[in-house]
Amino acid sequence: MQRVTVTLDDDLMGEIDAIMAERGYANRSEAIRDLARAGLSRAHAETGEGTCVAALVYVYDHAARDLSRRLTHAHHDHHDLSVSSLHVHLDRGTCMEVSVLKGNVGEVRHFANHVIAERSVRHGELVLIPDGGPPSAGPTPHDRG
């Protein structure tokens, strides 16, 4: 680990101190490391390169004509990205799905945009976390059993 010295203006340091207090950080170093990691993750996600894990959360009208079928087909057409799904009935006609995805950043983002753009999907959000792997990363130790 390297030690660095950084000069920050008072307003920025005040915001960092407020985040520290709100989240319960023990020291500034840990807070600044987490903020740096978050910024780097966001920057990597914007490039569309490498691999990622992601959660696609969307709310939709269960009764919309053919929507459930279209969503199911979309997931089956991209089965290589889909790790798991959770389906929740929010009320009589509204459902929420949480899909855990893993794959190339660009492909995950494209799939998420396709799902969110479906008619009668009321709200959708993609939380993307780059894992730093190359786009064509091979099997992981977990895949070997």
C-alpha positions as CSV (number, residue, x, y, z in Angstrom):
1,M,0.0,0.0,0.0
2,Q,1.3,3.5,-0.8
3,R,0.9,6.6,1.2
4,V,0.0,9.8,-0.7
5,T,-0.6,13.4,0.2
6,V,-3.5,15.2,-1.4
7,T,-4.6,18.8,-1.0
8,L,-8.4,19.3,-0.9
9,D,-10.3,22.5,-0.5
10,D,-12.4,23.0,2.7
11,D,-15.8,22.5,1.1
12,L,-14.7,19.1,-0.5
13,M,-13.2,17.9,2.8
14,G,-16.4,18.9,4.6
15,E,-18.4,16.8,2.2
16,I,-16.0,13.8,2.7
17,D,-16.3,14.3,6.5
18,A,-20.1,14.3,6.2
19,I,-20.0,11.0,4.2
20,M,-17.7,9.5,6.8
21,A,-20.0,10.4,9.6
22,E,-23.1,9.2,7.7
23,R,-21.6,5.9,6.7
24,G,-19.7,5.3,9.9
25,Y,-16.1,5.2,8.5
26,A,-13.4,4.9,11.1
27,N,-11.0,7.1,9.2
28,R,-10.6,9.4,6.2
29,S,-8.3,6.9,4.4
30,E,-11.0,4.3,4.2
31,A,-13.6,6.8,3.1
32,I,-11.4,8.2,0.3
33,R,-10.4,4.7,-0.8
34,D,-14.1,3.8,-1.2
35,L,-14.8,7.0,-3.1
36,A,-11.8,6.4,-5.4
37,R,-13.0,2.8,-6.1
38,A,-16.5,4.0,-6.9
39,G,-15.2,6.7,-9.2
40,L,-12.9,4.2,-11.0
41,S,-15.8,1.6,-11.3
42,R,-18.0,4.3,-12.9
43,A,-15.2,5.3,-15.3
44,H,-14.6,1.6,-16.3
45,A,-18.3,1.1,-16.8
46,E,-18.6,4.0,-19.1
47,T,-16.0,2.6,-21.5
48,G,-18.0,-0.5,-22.2
49,E,-14.9,-2.7,-22.1
50,G,-14.1,-5.6,-19.9
51,T,-16.5,-7.8,-17.9
52,C,-18.9,-7.0,-15.1
53,V,-21.5,-8.2,-12.7
54,A,-24.8,-6.3,-12.6
55,A,-28.3,-6.1,-11.2
56,L,-31.1,-5.2,-13.5
57,V,-34.1,-4.1,-11.6
58,Y,-37.4,-3.3,-13.4
59,V,-41.0,-2.8,-12.5
60,Y,-43.7,-3.7,-15.1
61,D,-47.4,-4.1,-15.7
62,H,-48.1,-7.8,-15.4
63,A,-51.3,-7.6,-17.4
64,A,-49.7,-5.8,-20.4
65,R,-50.3,-7.8,-23.6
66,D,-47.5,-10.3,-24.3
67,L,-45.0,-8.4,-22.1
68,S,-44.3,-11.4,-19.8
69,R,-43.6,-13.5,-22.9
70,R,-41.4,-10.9,-24.5
71,L,-39.4,-10.5,-21.3
72,T,-39.0,-14.3,-20.9
73,H,-37.8,-14.5,-24.5
74,A,-35.3,-11.7,-24.0
75,H,-33.8,-13.5,-21.0
76,H,-33.7,-16.8,-22.9
77,D,-32.1,-15.1,-25.9
78,H,-29.4,-13.8,-23.5
79,H,-29.0,-16.8,-21.3
80,D,-25.3,-16.5,-21.3
81,L,-25.6,-13.2,-19.4
82,S,-28.2,-14.3,-16.9
83,V,-27.1,-15.7,-13.5
84,S,-30.3,-15.5,-11.6
85,S,-33.7,-13.8,-11.4
86,L,-36.1,-12.8,-8.6
87,H,-39.7,-12.1,-9.3
88,V,-41.8,-10.1,-6.8
89,H,-45.6,-9.4,-7.0
90,L,-45.8,-5.8,-5.8
91,D,-49.6,-5.6,-6.1
92,R,-52.4,-7.2,-8.1
93,G,-51.0,-6.0,-11.5
94,T,-47.5,-4.8,-10.9
95,C,-44.4,-7.0,-10.8
96,M,-40.7,-6.3,-10.1
97,E,-37.9,-8.4,-11.4
98,V,-34.3,-8.4,-10.2
99,S,-31.9,-10.1,-12.7
100,V,-28.3,-10.8,-11.8
101,L,-26.2,-10.5,-14.9
102,K,-22.6,-11.3,-15.7
103,G,-20.6,-10.7,-18.9
104,N,-19.2,-8.1,-21.2
105,V,-20.1,-4.6,-20.1
106,G,-21.4,-3.6,-23.5
107,E,-23.5,-6.7,-23.9
108,V,-25.0,-6.4,-20.4
109,R,-25.8,-2.7,-21.0
110,H,-27.4,-3.5,-24.4
111,F,-29.6,-6.2,-22.8
112,A,-30.6,-4.0,-19.9
113,N,-31.5,-1.1,-22.3
114,H,-33.6,-3.5,-24.4
115,V,-35.6,-4.7,-21.3
116,I,-36.1,-1.3,-19.9
117,A,-37.3,0.0,-23.3
118,E,-40.1,-2.6,-23.5
119,R,-43.5,-1.1,-23.6
120,S,-45.2,-1.3,-20.1
121,V,-41.9,-1.5,-18.3
122,R,-42.6,1.4,-15.9
123,H,-39.2,1.8,-14.4
124,G,-35.8,0.2,-14.8
125,E,-32.3,0.6,-13.4
126,L,-29.0,-1.1,-14.1
127,V,-26.4,-1.3,-11.3
128,L,-23.2,-2.3,-13.1
129,I,-20.0,-3.3,-11.3
130,P,-16.9,-3.8,-13.5
131,D,-14.9,-6.8,-12.3
132,G,-11.8,-5.8,-14.2
133,G,-11.6,-8.9,-16.3
134,P,-10.9,-8.9,-20.0
135,P,-13.9,-9.1,-22.4
136,S,-13.2,-12.8,-23.1
137,A,-12.4,-14.0,-19.6
138,G,-12.3,-17.7,-19.3
139,P,-13.7,-19.9,-16.5
140,T,-13.2,-18.9,-12.9
141,P,-12.0,-21.2,-10.1
142,H,-15.7,-21.6,-9.1
143,D,-16.5,-23.0,-12.6
144,R,-14.0,-25.9,-12.1
145,G,-16.0,-27.4,-9.2
